[in-house]
Amino acid sequence: MPVRLKSIFFVTICCTLLFFGQRLLFATEAPLKIVTTQTLFADIVKQIGKDRVEVKYIAQPKFNVHFIQPKPSDVRNVAKADLYVNAGLDLEAWSDPLLEAAGKPELFRGAGRNLDLSKGVTILNVPTQPISRSQGDIHMFGNPHYNMNPENAKIMAETILEKLKEIDSKNASYYEENAKAFVSRIEEKIGEWKRLCGFCKGQEIISYHDDIVYFADFLGLKAEQFIEPKPGIPPTPKHLEFLEGYVKANNIKAIVMPTYYPKDAAEKLSQRVGAKVITICQNVGEIPGTEDTFSFFDYNFKQISDALK
């Protein structure tokens, strides 16, 4: 065999062995066990960690994340976890008791294996005055529904990347490559979503709960009135009467809500004023066809675009 062909053959064999050696190493290494509180967080971790992570989540997407009751299986999963990923702030009041039940101090709030994804995110509606129960369910650290803005998905991805690199440094370049691909795709989709909903800027919507503010902020929507007269307080006939006049006076076309709130009040208001009731998902997988970060936002932006045309 000529020397040149021998060299090419040798290089090819080496590259092949390197590739399969890396795959074999991945196959023999145990993946990181990661528990997230929400489905969106789980998907972003999977997008970055891929076959180096085994991800489970606590909150089923069809339920309001405020009121989750963790199961014994959740306690067992957390007890085995290498990393616990959560929203931080005060959204998941059940999170700390769950961690205490699992009895793994390195996962407790503020510890090295507890990843708070609110870090680096600009939090909206942070109270500037003393709060009381008379105001309803006010979040003392600001509105915690920052997952509704895709710009924040990029920040969360960077936070997850840095933590994965910290606890599994030998695979840092692998995580960096996956995170770069995820962020690149999100940026491409953000341009697409902005074009789809460009005409929505300045329009006003009514939401059942104040979980829509980051979504509205991303699109330049107004969202100042809610079906709930105060956060967490069911609507009264008097409040619905006020909203009827408000919707008519401001030519509001859409009433938005997730799947898990009762729709009676919104549908009654819709019948009176003609505004359309639409579902804006709060969780990945909340309805069929929203099983990952991209399809989740695809669905929500199409819903609002169709409603406001």
PAZAPA-4460 file (N, C-alpha, C; in steps of 0.05 Angstrom, whole numbers, plus 32768, in hexadecimal, padded with zeros to 4 digits):
% residues 309
    n_x    n_y    n_z   ca_x   ca_y   ca_z    c_x    c_y    c_z   seq   type   mol
   8011   7FE8   8000   8000   8000   8000   8012   8019   8000     1      M     A
   800D   802D   7FEE   801D   8045   7FED   801C   8053   8008     2      P     A
   8032   8062   800E   8035   8070   8028   801D   8083   802D     3      V     A
   8015   8091   8018   8000   80A5   801B   7FE6   8097   8023     4      R     A
   7FE0   8081   8016   7FC7   8072   801C   7FC8   8067   8038     5      L     A
   7FE0   805D   8040   7FE4   8053   805B   7FDD   8069   8070     6      K     A
   7FE7   8081   806A   7FE2   8098   807D   7FC4   809E   807F     7      S     A
   7FB7   809F   8068   7F9A   80A4   8068   7F8B   808F   8077     8      I     A
   7F93   8076   8072   7F86   805F   807F   7F8A   8061   809D     9      F     A
   7FA3   8068   80A6   7FA9   806A   80C2   7F98   8080   80CF    10      F     A
   7F97   8097   80C2   7F87   80AE   80CD   7F6A   80A6   80D0    11      V     A
   7F5F   8099   80BB   7F43   8091   80BB   7F3D   807D   80D2    12      T     A
   7F4F   806A   80D6   7F4C   8057   80EC   7F4C   8065   8107    13      I     A
   7F5F   8077   810A   7F62   8086   8124   7F49   8096   812A    14      C     A
   7F3E   80A4   8115   7F26   80B4   8119   7F0E   80A3   8120    15      C     A
   7F0C   808C   8113   7EF6   8079   8118   7EF8   806F   8135    16      T     A
   7F10   8067   813D   7F14   805D   8158   7F0E   8073   816D    17      L     A
   7F16   808C   8167   7F11   80A2   8179   7EF3   80A7   817C    18      L     A
   7EE4   80A6   8166   7EC7   80AA   8166   7EB9   8094   8177    19      F     A
   7EBF   807C   8170   7EB2   8066   817E   7EBC   8064   819B    20      F     A
   7ED5   806C   81A0   7EDF   806C   81BB   7ED0   8080   81CC    21      G     A
   7ECA   8098   81C1   7EBA   80AC   81CF   7E9E   80A2   81D4    22      Q     A
   7E92   8096   81C0   7E77   808B   81C5   7E76   8076   81DA    23      R     A
   7E8B   8065   81DA   7E8D   8050   81EE   7E91   805C   8209    24      L     A
   7EA1   8071   820B   7EA5   807E   8225   7E8B   8089   822F    25      L     A
   7E7B   8096   821E   7E61   80A1   8225   7E4F   808B   822F    26      F     A
   7E50   8074   8221   7E3F   805E   8227   7E45   8051   8242    27      A     A
   7E5F   8052   824A   7E67   8045   8263   7E65   8059   827A    28      T     A
   7E66   8073   8275   7E62   8087   828A   7E45   8088   8292    29      E     A
   7E3F   8089   82AB   7E23   808D   82B4   7E1B   80A9   82AF    30      A     A
   7E04   80AE   82A3   7DFB   80C9   829E   7DF4   80D7   82B8    31      P     A
   7DF6   80F2   82B8   7DEE   8101   82CF   7DD0   80FE   82D4    32      L     A
   7DC9   80FA   82EC   7DAC   80F9   82F3   7DA3   8115   82FC    33      K     A
   7D91   811F   82EC   7D88   813B   82F1   7D69   813B   82F5    34      I     A
   7D60   8149   8309   7D44   814D   830E   7D3E   816B   830B    35      V     A
   7D2A   8171   82FB   7D21   818D   82F8   7D05   8190   8303    36      T     A
   7CFE   81A8   830A   7CE3   81AD   8315   7CCE   81AE   82FF    37      T     A
   7CD6   81B7   82E7   7CC3   81BC   82D1   7CCC   81AF   82B7    38      Q     A
   7CB9   81AC   82A5   7CBE   819E   828C   7CCF   81AF   8279    39      T     A
   7CCC   81C9   8278   7CDD   81DA   8267   7CFA   81D7   8270    40      L     A
   7CFF   81D8   828A   7D1A   81D5   8294   7D26   81BA   828C    41      F     A
   7D15   81A5   828E   7D1E   818A   8287   7D26   8189   8269    42      A     A
   7D16   8196   8258   7D1D   8195   823C   7D37   81A4   8235    43      D     A
   7D3B   81BB   8242   7D54   81CA   823C   7D6C   81BA   8246    44      I     A
   7D6A   81AD   825E   7D80   819C   8268   7D85   8186   8254    45      V     A
   7D70   8179   8249   7D74   8163   8236   7D81   816E   821C    46      K     A
   7D79   8185   8214   7D85   8191   81FB   7DA3   8195   81FE    47      Q     A
   7DAC   819C   8216   7DC8   81A1   821A   7DD7   8188   8223    48      I     A
   7DCB   8178   8233   7DD9   8160   823E   7DD7   8148   822C    49      G     A
   7DC1   8146   821C   7DBC   8130   820B   7DC1   8115   8219    50      K     A
   7DD3   8104   820D   7DD6   80E9   8218   7DE8   80E8   8231    51      D     A
   7DF1   8100   823A   7E01   8101   8253   7DEF   8107   826B    52      R     A
   7DD5   810A   8267   7DC3   8110   827E   7DAB   80FD   827D    53      V     A
   7DA1   80F7   8295   7D88   80E9   8298   7D76   80FC   82A8    54      E     A
   7D60   8106   829C   7D51   811C   82A7   7D35   8112   82AF    55      V     A
   7D2D   811A   82C7   7D11   8116   82D0   7D07   8131   82DB    56      K     A
   7CEC   8134   82DA   7CE1   814D   82E3   7CCB   8147   82F8    57      Y     A
   7CC5   815C   8308   7CB1   8158   831E   7C95   8160   8315    58      I     A
   7C92   8178   830A   7C77   8183   8304   7C6C   8179   82EA    59      A     A
   7C57   816A   82EB   7C4A   8162   82D2   7C3F   817A   82C4    60      Q     A
   7C42   817C   82A9   7C3C   8195   829B   7C1E   819D   829B    61      P     A
   7C0C   818A   82A0   7BF0   8191   82A0   7BE6   819E   82BA    62      K     A
   7BF8   81A1   82CE   7BF1   81AD   82E7   7BFF   81C8   82EB    63      F     A
   7BF2   81D8   82FC   7BFE   81F2   8304   7C16   81ED   8315    64      N     A
   7C2D   81F7   830D   7C46   81F1   831B   7C46   81FC   8337    65      V     A
   7C35   8210   833D   7C34   821A   8358   7C2B   8205   836D    66      H     A
   7C1A   81F2   8364   7C0C   81E1   8377   7C13   81C3   8374    67      F     A
   7C2A   81BE   836B   7C33   81A2   8368   7C37   8194   8383    68      I     A
   7C2F   817B   8385   7C34   816B   839D   7C46   8154   8395    69      Q     A
   7C60   8157   839B   7C73   8142   8394   7C6C   8126   839F    70      P     A
   7C72   8112   838F   7C6C   80F6   8396   7C84   80E9   83A3    71      K     A
   7C80   80D2   83B1   7C97   80C3   83BC   7CAC   80BD   83A6    72      P     A
   7CA4   80B8   838E   7CB7   80B2   8378   7CC8   80CB   8372    73      S     A
   7CBD   80E3   8376   7CCC   80FB   8372   7CE2   80FE   8387    74      D     A
   7CDB   80F7   839F   7CEF   80F8   83B5   7D06   80E5   83AF    75      V     A
   7CFF   80CD   83A6   7D14   80B9   839F   7D26   80C3   8388    76      R     A
   7D19   80CF   8374   7D29   80D9   835D   7D3C   80EF   8365    77      N     A
   7D32   8101   8376   7D43   8117   837F   7D5A   810D   8390    78      V     A
   7D54   80F9   83A1   7D69   80ED   83B2   7D80   80E1   83A2    79      A     A
   7D7A   80D9   8389   7D8F   80CD   8378   7D9C   80E1   8365    80      K     A
   7D92   80FA   8365   7D9A   810D   8351   7DB5   8119   8355    81      A     A
   7DC3   811F   833F   7DDC   812E   8340   7DD8   814C   833F    82      D     A
   7DC0   8154   8335   7DBA   8170   8332   7D9C   8174   8333    83      L     A
   7D94   818A   8340   7D78   8191   8343   7D74   81AD   8336    84      Y     A
   7D63   81AF   8322   7D60   81C7   8312   7D44   81D2   8318    85      V     A
   7D43   81EC   8320   7D29   81F7   8328   7D27   8214   831F    86      N     A
   7D0F   8220   8323   7D09   823B   831B   7D14   8250   832E    87      A     A
   7D1A   8248   8347   7D22   825C   835B   7D0B   826D   8362    88      G     A
   7D11   8285   836D   7CFC   8298   8376   7CE9   8289   8389    89      L     A
   7CCF   828E   8386   7CBC   8281   8398   7CA6   8273   8389    90      D     A
   7CAC   826A   8370   7C97   825E   8360   7C90   8242   836A    91      L     A
   7CA4   8232   8371   7CA0   8216   8378   7CA3   8212   8396    92      E     A
   7C8E   821A   83A5   7C8F   8219   83C2   7C94   81FD   83CD    93      A     A
   7C8D   81E9   83BC   7C90   81CD   83C4   7CAD   81C3   83C1    94      W     A
   7CBE   81D3   83B5   7CD9   81CA   83AD   7CEA   81C4   83C6    95      S     A
   7CEC   81D7   83D8   7CFD   81D4   83F0   7CF5   81BC   8401    96      D     A
   7CDA   81B9   8407   7CD2   81A1   8416   7CD9   8187   8408    97      P     A
   7CD8   8187   83EE   7CE0   816F   83DE   7CFD   8169   83E2    98      L     A
   7D0E   817E   83E1   7D2A   817A   83E4   7D31   8170   8400    99      L     A
   7D23   817B   8414   7D28   8172   842F   7D20   8155   8433   100      E     A
   7D0A   814D   8426   7D01   8131   8428   7D15   811E   841B   101      A     A
   7D22   8128   8405   7D36   8118   83F7   7D50   8115   8408   102      A     A
   7D55   812A   8419   7D6B   8128   842B   7D87   8129   841F   103      G     A
   7D8A   8139   840A   7DA4   813B   83FD   7DAD   8158   83FD   104      K     A
   7DBD   8160   8411   7DC3   817D   8416   7DCF   818B   83FE   105      P     A
   7DDF   817D   83ED   7DEB   818A   83D6   7DD7   8194   83C2   106      E     A
   7DBE   818B   83C4   7DA9   8193   83B2   7D97   81AA   83BE   107      L     A
   7D9C   81B0   83D7   7D8B   81C4   83E4   7D8F   81E0   83D7   108      F     A
   7D7C   81F1   83DB   7D7D   820C   83D1   7D98   821A   83D9   109      R     A
   7DA6   8224   83C5   7DBF   8232   83CA   7DD7   8220   83C9   110      G     A
   7DD3   8205   83C9   7DEA   81F3   83C9   7DF4   81EE   83AD   111      A     A
   7E0B   81E1   83AA   7E18   81DF   8390   7E0A   81CF   837B   112      G     A
   7DF9   81BD   8382   7DEA   81AC   836F   7DCD   81B4   836C   113      R     A
   7DC6   81CC   8375   7DAC   81D8   8371   7DAF   81EF   835D   114      N     A
   7DA2   81EC   8346   7DA5   81FF   8330   7D8C   8210   832E   115      L     A
   7D8E   822A   8336   7D78   823D   8335   7D7A   824C   831A   116      D     A
   7D66   8246   8309   7D67   8251   82EE   7D5E   826E   82EC   117      L     A
   7D56   827A   8302   7D4F   8297   8301   7D68   82A8   8300   118      S     A
   7D7F   829C   8306   7D98   82AC   8306   7D9E   82B7   82EA   119      K     A
   7DA2   82D1   82E8   7DA8   82DD   82CF   7D90   82E7   82C0   120      G     A
   7D78   82DF   82C8   7D5F   82E8   82BB   7D56   8302   82C7   121      V     A
   7D4C   8314   82B6   7D41   832D   82C0   7D24   8327   82CA   122      T     A
   7D20   8329   82E4   7D06   8322   82F0   7CF3   833B   82EF   123      I     A
   7CDB   8336   82E5   7CC7   834B   82E3   7CB5   834C   82FC   124      L     A
   7CA9   8363   8300   7C94   8367   8314   7C9F   8361   8331   125      N     A
   7CB7   8369   8336   7CC2   8366   8351   7CB4   837B   8363   126      V     A
   7CA7   8373   8379   7C99   8386   838A   7CAC   839C   8395   127      P     A
   7CA3   83B4   8394   7CB2   83CA   839F   7CA7   83D5   83B9   128      T     A
   7C8F   83CA   83C0   7C81   83D2   83D9   7C7D   83BA   83EA   129      Q     A
   7C78   83BD   8404   7C72   83A6   8415   7C5A   8397   840A   130      P     A
   7C5A   837C   840C   7C44   836C   8402   7C35   835F   8419   131      I     A
   7C1C   8359   8414   7C0B   834C   8428   7BF9   8338   841A   132      S     A
   7BED   8326   842A   7BDB   8312   841F   7BC2   831E   8412   133      R     A
   7BBB   8336   841A   7BA4   8344   840E   7BA7   8349   83F1   134      S     A
   7BC0   8349   83E7   7BC6   834E   83CB   7BC4   8335   83BA   135      Q     A
   7BBD   831E   83C6   7BBD   8305   83B8   7BD8   82F7   83B9   136      G     A
   7BDC   82E5   83A7   7BF6   82D5   83A7   7C0B   82E5   8398   137      D     A
   7C16   82F8   83A6   7C2C   8309   839B   7C46   82FB   839F   138      I     A
   7C57   82FA   838A   7C71   82ED   838C   7C85   8302   8396   139      H     A
   7C90   82FD   83AD   7CA1   8311   83BB   7CBB   8316   83AC   140      M     A
   7CC4   8303   839B   7CDD   8307   838C   7CD9   8311   836F   141      F     A
   7CC0   8315   8368   7CB9   831C   834D   7CAB   8305   833E   142      G     A
   7CA1   830B   8326   7C92   82F7   8317   7CA5   82E0   830F   143      N     A
   7C9E   82C7   8316   7CB0   82B1   8312   7CAC   82A2   82F7   144      P     A
   7C9A   82AB   82E6   7C93   829D   82CE   7CA5   82A5   82B6   145      H     A
   7CBE   82A8   82BB   7CD1   82B2   82A7   7CD6   829E   8290   146      Y     A
   7CCD   8285   8294   7CCF   8271   827F   7CBF   8277   8266   147      N     A
   7CAD   828B   8268   7C9B   8291   8252   7CA7   82A3   823D   148      M     A
   7CBF   82AC   8241   7CCE   82BD   822E   7CE5   82AD   8222   149      N     A
   7CE5   82A8   8208   7CFB   8298   81FD   7D17   82A4   81FF   150      P     A
   7D18   82BE   8203   7D32   82CA   8208   7D3E   82BF   8221   151      E     A
   7D2D   82B9   8235   7D37   82AE   824E   7D40   8291   824B   152      N     A
   7D36   8283   8237   7D3F   8268   8232   7D5D   8268   822C   153      A     A
   7D67   827C   821E   7D84   827E   8218   7D94   8282   8232   154      K     A
   7D89   8292   8244   7D97   8297   825E   7D97   827D   826E   155      I     A
   7D80   826F   826F   7D7F   8256   827E   7D92   8241   8272   156      M     A
   7D94   8240   8258   7DA6   822D   824B   7DC3   8233   8253   157      A     A
   7DCB   824C   8255   7DE6   8253   825D   7DEB   824B   827A   158      E     A
   7DD7   824F   828B   7DD9   8247   82A8   7DDC   8229   82AB   159      T     A
   7DCC   821A   829B   7DCE   81FD   829C   7DE9   81F4   8291   160      I     A
   7DF2   8200   827C   7E0C   81F8   8270   7E22   81FB   8284   161      L     A
   7E23   8212   8291   7E39   8217   82A4   7E39   8203   82BB   162      E     A
   7E21   81FB   82C4   7E20   81E8   82DA   7E28   81CC   82D1   163      K     A
   7E20   81C4   82B9   7E27   81AA   82AF   7E46   81A8   82AB   164      L     A
   7E51   81BE   82A1   7E6E   81BF   829E   7E7D   81BD   82B9   165      K     A
   7E71   81C9   82CD   7E7D   81C9   82E8   7E7D   81AD   82F4   166      E     A
   7E66   819E   82F1   7E64   8184   82FF   7E6D   816D   82ED   167      I     A
   7E71   8172   82D3   7E7A   815D   82C1   7E8E   8169   82AD   168      D     A
   7EA4   8173   82B8   7EB6   8183   82A8   7EC3   8174   8290   169      S     A
   7EC6   815A   8292   7ED2   814B   827C   7EC1   814B   8263   170      K     A
   7EA8   8151   8266   7E96   8152   824E   7E8D   816F   8248   171      N     A
   7E9D   8182   8251   7E96   819E   824E   7E92   81A6   8231   172      A     A
   7EA4   819D   821F   7EA2   81A5   8203   7E89   8199   81F6   173      S     A
   7E81   8182   81FF   7E68   8175   81F5   7E50   8186   81FC   174      Y     A
   7E4F   818F   8215   7E39   81A0   821E   7E39   81BB   8210   175      Y     A
   7E51   81C6   820C   7E53   81E0   81FE   7E48   81DE   81E1   176      E     A
   7E4F   81C9   81D4   7E46   81C5   81B8   7E27   81C3   81B7   177      E     A
   7E1B   81B4   81CA   7DFE   81B1   81CA   7DF0   81CB   81D1   178      N     A
   7DFB   81D9   81E5   7DF0   81F2   81ED   7DF1   8207   81D7   179      A     A
   7E07   8207   81C8   7E0A   821A   81B2   7DF4   8214   819D   180      K     A
   7DEF   81FB   8197   7DDB   81F4   8183   7DBF   81FC   818D   181      A     A
   7DBA   81F8   81A7   7DA0   81FF   81B2   7D9B   821D   81B1   182      F     A
   7DAE   822D   81BA   7DAC   824A   81BA   7DA9   8254   819D   183      V     A
   7DB8   8249   818B   7DB7   8251   816F   7D9B   824D   8164   184      S     A
   7D8F   8236   816A   7D74   8231   8161   7D60   8243   816E   185      R     A
   7D63   8248   8188   7D50   825A   8196   7D52   8276   8189   186      I     A
   7D6A   827F   8183   7D6D   829A   8177   7D5F   829B   815C   187      E     A
   7D63   8286   814D   7D56   8285   8132   7D37   8285   8136   188      E     A
   7D2D   8276   8149   7D10   8275   814D   7D05   828F   8158   189      K     A
   7D15   829D   8169   7D0C   82B6   8173   7D07   82CA   815D   190      I     A
   7D18   82CA   8149   7D13   82DB   8131   7CFA   82D3   8123   191      G     A
   7CF5   82B9   8121   7CDC   82AF   8114   7CC4   82B7   8124   192      E     A
   7CC5   82B4   813F   7CAE   82BB   814F   7CA8   82D9   8150   193      W     A
   7CBD   82E9   814F   7CBA   8306   814E   7CAD   830E   8134   194      K     A
   7CB4   8301   811E   7CA8   8308   8104   7C8A   8300   8104   195      R     A
   7C85   82E8   810F   7C6A   82DE   810F   7C57   82F0   811F   196      L     A
   7C61   82FB   8135   7C51   830A   8148   7C57   8328   8148   197      C     A
   7C65   8331   8134   7C6D   834D   8134   7C56   8361   8136   198      G     A
   7C40   835A   812A   7C28   836C   812A   7C1A   836C   8146   199      F     A
   7C22   835A   8158   7C15   8359   8172   7C1F   836F   8185   200      C     A
   7C36   837A   8180   7C41   838E   8192   7C2D   83A5   8197   201      K     A
   7C29   83AB   81B0   7C17   83C1   81B8   7BFA   83B8   81BC   202      G     A
   7BF3   83A0   81B3   7BD8   8396   81B8   7BD6   838D   81D5   203      Q     A
   7BBD   838C   81DF   7BB8   8385   81FA   7BAA   836A   81FC   204      E     A
   7BB0   835A   8210   7BA3   8341   8215   7B9A   8340   8232   205      I     A
   7B87   832E   8237   7B7F   8328   8253   7B89   830C   8259   206      I     A
   7B95   8308   8270   7B9E   82EE   8279   7B90   82E5   8292   207      S     A
   7B8D   82CB   8296   7B80   82C2   82AE   7B91   82C9   82C7   208      Y     A
   7BAB   82C4   82C5   7BBE   82C8   82DC   7BD5   82D8   82D1   209      H     A
   7BE5   82E3   82E4   7BFB   82F4   82DB   7C14   82E4   82D4   210      D     A
   7C10   82CC   82C8   7C26   82BB   82BF   7C2E   82C1   82A2   211      D     A
   7C22   82D6   8297   7C26   82DC   827A   7C39   82F3   8276   212      I     A
   7C44   82FF   828B   7C52   8319   8288   7C6B   8317   8277   213      V     A
   7C7A   8301   827A   7C93   82FE   826B   7C8D   82F9   824D   214      Y     A
   7C79   82EA   8248   7C6F   82E5   822C   7C67   82FF   8220   215      F     A
   7C57   830F   822F   7C4E   8329   8225   7C65   833C   8221   216      A     A
   7C78   833C   8233   7C8F   834D   8230   7CA0   8347   8217   217      D     A
   7CA3   832E   8211   7CB2   8325   81FA   7CA5   8330   81E0   218      F     A
   7C8B   8330   81DF   7C7C   8338   81C7   7C74   8356   81C7   219      L     A
   7C78   8363   81DD   7C6F   837F   81DF   7C51   8382   81E2   220      G     A
   7C45   836D   81EE   7C28   836E   81F3   7C23   837C   820E   221      L     A
   7C0A   8386   8211   7C01   8391   822A   7BF1   837B   8238   222      K     A
   7BF7   8376   8252   7BE8   8363   8262   7BE5   836E   827E   223      A     A
   7BD0   837E   8281   7BCD   838D   829A   7BB5   8384   82AB   224      E     A
   7BA2   8376   829E   7B8B   836D   82AC   7B89   834F   82AB   225      Q     A
   7B7E   8343   82C0   7B7D   8326   82C2   7B61   831D   82CB   226      F     A
   7B5A   8304   82C3   7B41   82F8   82CC   7B40   82F7   82EA   227      I     A
   7B57   82F0   82F7   7B58   82F2   8314   7B5A   830F   831C   228      E     A
   7B49   8318   832F   7B4B   8334   8338   7B66   8339   8347   229      P     A
   7B70   8324   8355   7B8A   8325   8361   7B96   830A   835D   230      K     A
   7BB1   8308   835C   7BBD   82EE   8356   7BB4   82D8   836A   231      P     A
   7BAA   82C2   835E   7BA0   82AC   836E   7B84   82AE   8378   232      G     A
   7B76   82C4   8373   7B5B   82C9   837C   7B48   82C4   8365   233      I     A
   7B34   82B2   8368   7B21   82AD   8352   7B11   82C6   834B   234      P     A
   7B09   82C8   8332   7AFA   82E0   8329   7ADE   82E2   8336   235      P     A
   7AD6   82FA   833B   7ABB   8300   8346   7AAA   830B   8330   236      T     A
   7A8F   830A   8333   7A7D   8316   831F   7A84   8334   831A   237      P     A
   7A8A   8342   8330   7A90   835E   832D   7AA9   8363   831C   238      K     A
   7ABE   8351   8320   7AD6   8354   8311   7AD2   834D   82F3   239      H     A
   7AC2   8339   82EE   7ABC   8332   82D2   7AAC   8348   82C4   240      L     A
   7A9B   8355   82D3   7A8C   836C   82C8   7AA0   8383   82C1   241      E     A
   7AB3   8388   82D2   7AC8   839C   82CC   7AD7   8394   82B3   242      F     A
   7ADF   837A   82B1   7AEF   8371   829A   7ADF   8374   8280   243      L     A
   7AC5   836F   8282   7AB4   8371   826A   7AB5   838D   825E   244      E     A
   7AB3   83A1   826F   7AB5   83BC   8266   7AD1   83C3   825C   245      G     A
   7AE5   83B8   826A   7B01   83BE   8263   7B08   83B2   8248   246      Y     A
   7B00   8399   8243   7B06   838C   822A   7AF9   839B   8212   247      V     A
   7AE0   83A3   8216   7AD2   83B2   8201   7ADF   83CD   81FC   248      K     A
   7AE7   83DB   8211   7AF2   83F6   820E   7B0E   83F5   8201   249      A     A
   7B1C   83DF   8205   7B38   83DD   81FB   7B3B   83CB   81E3   250      N     A
   7B24   83C1   81D8   7B24   83B1   81C0   7B38   8399   81C2   251      N     A
   7B35   838A   81D8   7B47   8374   81DE   7B3D   835B   81D0   252      I     A
   7B4E   834D   81C1   7B46   8336   81B1   7B4B   831B   81BD   253      K     A
   7B5C   8319   81D1   7B64   82FF   81DB   7B64   82FE   81FA   254      A     A
   7B5A   82E7   8204   7B5B   82E0   8220   7B6C   82C7   8222   255      I     A
   7B83   82C8   822F   7B95   82B2   822F   7B96   82A4   824A   256      V     A
   7B9A   828A   824A   7B9D   827B   8262   7BA9   8260   825D   257      M     A
   7BB6   8253   8271   7BC0   8238   826D   7BA9   8224   8270   258      P     A
   7BB0   820B   826E   7B9B   81F6   826E   7B8F   81F0   8289   259      T     A
   7B9E   81F7   829E   7B97   81EC   82B9   7B85   81FF   82CA   260      Y     A
   7B7F   8218   82C0   7B6D   8229   82CE   7B50   8224   82C4   261      Y     A
   7B3C   8228   82D5   7B20   8225   82CB   7B1A   823A   82B6   262      P     A
   7B0C   8232   82A1   7B07   8244   828B   7AEC   8252   828B   263      K     A
   7ADC   824B   829F   7AC0   8256   82A0   7ABF   8274   829E   264      D     A
   7ACF   8282   82AF   7ACE   829F   82AF   7AD8   82AB   8295   265      A     A
   7AED   829F   828A   7AF8   82AA   8271   7AE5   82A5   825A   266      A     A
   7AD8   828E   8259   7AC5   8289   8243   7AAC   829A   8246   267      E     A
   7AA3   829F   825F   7A8C   82B1   8263   7A93   82CD   8259   268      K     A
   7AAB   82D6   8260   7AB3   82F1   8257   7AB6   82F2   8239   269      L     A
   7AC0   82DD   822D   7AC3   82DB   8210   7AA8   82DD   8202   270      S     A
   7A94   82D0   820D   7A7A   82D0   8201   7A6E   82ED   8201   271      Q     A
   7A75   82FB   8216   7A69   8316   8219   7A78   832B   8208   272      R     A
   7A92   8327   8203   7AA1   833C   81F6   7AAD   8334   81DB   273      V     A
   7AAD   831A   81D5   7AB7   8311   81BB   7AD4   830B   81BA   274      G     A
   7AE3   8310   81D0   7B00   830A   81D0   7B03   82EB   81D0   275      A     A
   7B17   82E2   81C3   7B1C   82C5   81C0   7B2C   82BA   81D8   276      K     A
   7B24   82A4   81E3   7B33   8296   81F8   7B47   8283   81EB   277      V     A
   7B60   8287   81F1   7B75   8276   81E6   7B87   826A   81FC   278      I     A
   7B93   8253   81F6   7BA5   8246   8209   7BC2   824F   8203   279      T     A
   7BCF   825A   8217   7BEB   8260   8216   7BF8   824E   822B   280      I     A
   7C07   823A   8221   7C13   8226   8234   7C28   8232   8246   281      C     A
   7C28   8229   825E   7C3D   8231   8272   7C53   821C   8274   282      Q     A
   7C4D   8203   826A   7C60   81ED   826E   7C64   81DE   8254   283      N     A
   7C7C   81D6   824F   7C82   81C4   8239   7C72   81AA   823D   284      V     A
   7C64   81A2   8228   7C54   8189   822A   7C39   818D   8236   285      G     A
   7C31   81A6   823B   7C16   81AB   8247   7C00   81A1   8235   286      E     A
   7C03   81A4   821B   7BF1   8198   8208   7C01   8189   81F3   287      I     A
   7BF4   8176   81E5   7C03   8167   81D0   7C0F   817A   81BB   288      P     A
   7C27   8175   81B3   7C35   8185   819F   7C46   819B   81AB   289      G     A
   7C49   819C   81C6   7C5A   81B0   81D2   7C70   81A2   81E3   290      T     A
   7C7B   818C   81D9   7C8C   817B   81E9   7CA9   8184   81ED   291      E     A
   7CB1   8199   81DF   7CCC   81A3   81E4   7CCB   81C2   81E3   292      D     A
   7CE1   81CE   81E9   7CE2   81EB   81EC   7CD9   81F9   81D3   293      T     A
   7CE1   81EF   81BC   7CDB   81FD   81A2   7CBD   81FA   819B   294      F     A
   7CB2   81E2   819E   7C95   81DF   8197   7C84   81ED   81AB   295      S     A
   7C8D   81EF   81C4   7C7F   81FE   81D9   7C7B   821B   81D1   296      F     A
   7C91   8228   81CA   7C8F   8244   81C1   7C81   8246   81A6   297      F     A
   7C86   8234   8194   7C78   8234   817A   7C5A   8236   817E   298      D     A
   7C50   8224   818F   7C33   8223   8194   7C29   823D   81A0   299      Y     A
   7C37   8247   81B5   7C2D   825F   81C2   7C2D   8278   81B0   300      N     A
   7C42   827B   81A0   7C43   8293   818F   7C2F   8290   8178   301      F     A
   7C2A   8279   816E   7C15   8275   8159   7BF9   827B   8165   302      K     A
   7BF4   8272   817D   7BDB   8277   818A   7BD5   8295   818C   303      Q     A
   7BE9   82A4   8196   7BE4   82C1   819A   7BE3   82D0   817F   304      I     A
   7BF3   82C7   816C   7BF2   82D3   8152   7BD7   82CF   8144   305      S     A
   7BCD   82B7   8145   7BB3   82B1   8139   7B9C   82C1   8147   306      D     A
   7B9E   82C4   8161   7B89   82D1   8171   7B88   82EF   816C   307      A     A
   7B9F   82FB   8167   7BA1   8319   8165   7BA0   8323   8149   308      L     A
   7B9E   8312   8135   7B9C   831B   8119   7B83   832B   8115   309      K     A
***
